[in-house]
Amino acid sequence: MPHSPQEKQRAVARLRRIRGQVDGLERAVAAGTDCGSILQQIAALRGAVNGLMAGILDSHLREEFTQVAVDPKIRKQHQASIDEVIALVRSYLK
């Protein structure tokens, strides 16, 4: 879960955009829109959900693992490791 007020606000805004995409997809299916357009909307929706997941995972990892380290050097190493993990996850989710 996002911990700071700014992270929560970004997550809620992203969720609202996703809800709008789902509503648009529902309207397109109900209207009989061609499959190509629907598949494109589904791909966009999947990307939006994956982006939300990556953002929340980023927040979680930073909150959990940077607070553990008291030593600034170790904290910096943890942050670098988290950056690598998040980059890997984001590349996988694309």
N, C-alpha and C positions, 0 to 999 in steps of 0.2 A: 504494500500500500504506500502511496506517496506520503511523505512525512511533512514536508514544508507546505505552507499555505499556497505558495506559487505552484508547486508540483501538483497539488490537489486540484487547483484551478485549471491547470493545463490538462490533466487527466479528464476532468469533467467536461471541458470544452471538446476534447477529442471524442469522448463518448457521445456527446450531443451531435457531433458531425457524423459519427458512425450511425446513430439512430436515424439521421436524415438520409444517409445512404441506403439504409435498410428500407425505410419508407418509400424512397424512390424506386428501389428494386421491386418492392411489392406492387407498386403502381404499374411498373413496366410489365411485370408478369401478368397482372390482371388485364392489362390493355392488349396483351398478345404481341408485345414487341418482339422483334426478331431475335433469335438465339444469340447471334454474334454480339449484339448490344447488351443483352442480359449477361452473357459470359464476361464481357468487359467490365460491367458493373460489379459482378461477383469478384473478379480479380482485384478491383480497386478496394472493395470492402475487405477482402482478405489482407491486403496491404495495410489498410488502416488499423485493423485488429492486431496485426503483427507489430506495427509501430507502437501501438498502445502497450502491448505486452513487453516489448523491448524497453520502453521508457519506464515502466513500473519495475521491471527487473533491474534496470540500472539504478533506480532509486533505492531499491531494497538492498542490493549488494553494497552500495556506498554507505548506506546507513548501518548495515550489519558489520561490515569488515573494516571500515575506517575508524570506527569508534573503539574497536578492540585495541588498536595500537596506540600506546601512549607516546612512544618515541617518534618524533617527527620524521626521522629517516625511514622507519618501518612503515609509518602511515603513508609516506610518499610511495614506497614500494608496493603497498597494498593498492593504492590508487592506480598505479601503473598496471598492476595485474588485473584489476577490475576493468580498466580501459581495454585491455586485450580481450578479456572474456566478452565484454559487451560488443566489441567490434566483430568478434567471431559469431556471436548470436545474431547480431544484425545482418551479417552477410548470409547466414543460414536462412533467415526469415525472408530474404528478398525473393 
